[in-house]
Amino acid sequence: MLTRRAFMSTLSAAATGALIVGSAGCGRKRSRASASVPRAPRAARPNPEAAREALRAAEGQTGIASWYGYPYHGRQAADGEIYDMEKLTAAHRTLPFGTWVRVTNLANGKTVDVRITDRGPFVDGRIIDLSKAGARAIAMLGPGTTRVRLNIVQAPADPAPALFAVQVGAFQDLGRAQGLRDSLVGSFQPVRVVERSSAPVFWRVLVGEAHTLEEANDLATRLRGRTSQAYVVSLEGVALTATGGLDAASHD
């Protein structure tokens, strides 16, 4: 029979041995983990409040309006509809699809109500791209651009959750788009190249997945030091995947 002193000595030795084995096992586990390939980041979940934030931000917005017709007439808009330049529609970078907006020409006081179906314009200072019919209604076909004010007439009853990104370029050459992506991917995540359906095809470079306009605007500010353009856009209606795939229509 073991004495108490012998029993305690045996127990202590067994515990020491278990610690050594356990430590060796933990060491092997850490070694395997450090050699593993990092997982791709999951796509962010769309924010239910993003659409309402975009609506608030656009109310009373002032800036330059332009209009677009050919070659986009008859092609798919960003919301999936076929763009008809003789209908009262428009493109906006962040407003939810289906939003009705009153556009006031500040040069002559004329107004027109248009429905948002597309994304754009991607030109500094411009805030909305009207269809040809919309431009005609406020007498801006000839000038091509004019200063306007936007007011929300009617928002979608149940706007889709969304995220915001920053468009930093649009290229006919896929290689140039991929080159810009590769130059940014070490500092920003995710960076995606997205095909814009048109003739010719354009490739858009989109950076980030922001839950709020404030986050997206901060990201755009950081990117302007690295790129020639940085426009905040809504990702409503585009398919986000864990591998970074996106597919959506828009126009420049």
N, C-alpha and C positions, 0 to 999 in steps of 0.2 A: 504494500500500500504506500502511495506517495505521501510524504509529509506535506504539510501546508507550504513550507518553504520550497520544496522541490516542485510542487504543483504550480506555484506562482512563477518559478523560474522557467518551467516548461511553457506556460501560457505566454510569458513575455517573449520568449524566443519565437514562438509561433506567430505572434502579432508582428514582431519585427520582420520575419520572413514574408508575411502577407503584405506588409507595407512596401518591401523591396519589389515583390512581384507586381503589386499594383502600380508602383511608380514606373516600373519598366513598361507595363502595359499602357499607361497614360502617355509615356514618351513615344511609344510606337504610334498611338492614335494621333498625337499632334503632328508627327512626321507625315502621316498619310494626309492629314487635313491640309498641311502647308503645301503639299504637292498637287492638290486638287485644282481643277480649273474653275475660276469664279463663275457663278451662274449669271446669266443675262438678267438685268433688272426687269421686274414686272412693269407692265404698262400701268400708269396711274389711273385711278378710278375717276370718271367724270364727276364734276361738282354740280349738284342740283341748283346751287345758287348762282352759278356763273352767268346764265342767261339773264337773270334779273339784274345782276351787276352791270352787264353790258347795256341793258335797257336804260338803267339810271344814268350811266356815263354818256349815252348818246343824246339824252334829252337836252335840247337847247344847244347842241354842238354846232359850232360855226367853222367854216373852212371853204375850200374850193370843191365845187362839183364839176365833173366831166361827164361825157356820155360815150357809149360804145354801140356799134352796130355790126357791120361786117369787119372781120371774118367770123365773128362769134355768133351771128344770127343763124339759127338752125342747129346749133351745137348744144350739148348738154351743159347746163349750169351746175353750180356746186351743190344745189339741193336735189339734183336728179332730173329736174324739168328740162325740156328743150327750150332754149332761149329764143324768144320772139321779140325782136326790137320794136314791134308795133304794139306791145302790151306795156302797161304801166308797172314796170318792175325796176329793180336796181340792185347794185352790188355794194356791200358794206363789209368791212373787215371783221367785225365782231358781233353785230346784231344777230339775234336768233332768226333763222329762216321763218318766213311767214309773217314777220313784223311789218305792219303798215306804218309808213313814215311820211309826214308832211314836209315837203321841201319848199322853202321860201327863197326865191331869188331876191337877194338883198339889193340888187341894182334896180329892179322894177316893181317889186312887191308881189309878183305873180307866184302862185302856189300850185303844187301838184302832190297828190297822194300816190305813193308807190309801194309795192310789196317787195321785201328783200328775198331774193332767190339765189344770189351769187356772192362770191368773195372778191374783194378788190375795193378801190384801186390801189395799186402798188407804186405810187408816185408821191414824193414828199409834198405835204401841204394839202393833198386831196383827201376828202373824207367820204365821198360817195360817187358812184358811177351810175348814171341814169341810163335807162333805155332810150332809144331815139324818140319814142312817143313821150316819155317823161321830159326829155330835154325840150321837145317842141312845145309842150304845154307851158313852160316858163320862159320861152323865147331865148334859148341859149344854143340852138343848133348852130347858128352862124359863128358866134364867138368860140364855141367849143368848150369853154369853161366859164364859170362865174362864181362869185362868192354867195354862199347859201347858209341858211339856218335849218337845222333838223328838229322836228318835234314828233314824239311818238303818238300816233293816232290810235293804234290797236296792237297789243302784244299777243302772241300765241296764247291760247287758253292754257296749255300745259307745255311750256318750252322744255326741250330736251336738255338733260344734264350735259355739260360740256367742259372742255379744258381750253386753255390758250397756249399758243406757241408763238415763236417769232420767225417770220420769213426773212431770210438773209440773202436770198438770191433766186433768180429764175433764169435758166439757160436752155438754149436749143441743143447744146452739146452736153451729152450725159457725162462725158469725162470731166468737163469743167465743174459740173455740179458735184460729182464724186470727189474731185480735188478739194473743193471748198469744204465739203463734209469732213474729209480726212484731216484738214488743217484745224478743225474745231473740235473734233471728237475727243482729243486729249484733255480739253478744258471744260467741255459742256456735254451733258447727257440728258436725253438722247439727241442725236442729230440724224435727221432722216432726209432721204432724197425721194420726192414724190412726183410721179408723172402727172402732168396736167394734159388732159385729153384735148387736143387741138390739132390744127394743121398749119404750120409744123408743130410737133410735140415740144412742150417746154418741160423742164425738170426743175421743180421747186425744192429749195433746201430749207427745212424747218427745224428749229432748235427748241428743245424744252417741252415740258408738260406742266404748265402753271395752273394752279387752281383758282387764282384770282387775277384780275387785271393789274393790281398793284405788283404782284410777283412778276407778271409778264412784262410790265413796263420797266421794272428794275432790270430784268434780264436783257431787254432791248437796249437799255442804256449801257450795260456792260459790253454788249456785242457791237455797238456802234464804233468802238475803238478798234475792232478787228475786221469789220466788214463794210462794204460800201452802202448797204441798206439794212434796215432792221425794222420790220413792221409787225405789230402785234396782230394776230389773227385768231379767230375761233376755230377749234377743231371739231365743231358740231358736224355730225354726219359722216365723219371719217372713221375708218376701222383701225383701232389701235390694237397692236399685238405685242406680246412679250419680246418678240424679235425686232420690233421697231417698224413693222410694215404699216404703210398708210396708202390710201388710194382715194383721191378726191379731185373734183374738177374745180377750176377757178380761172380767172383771166387776169392779165397784167394791166 
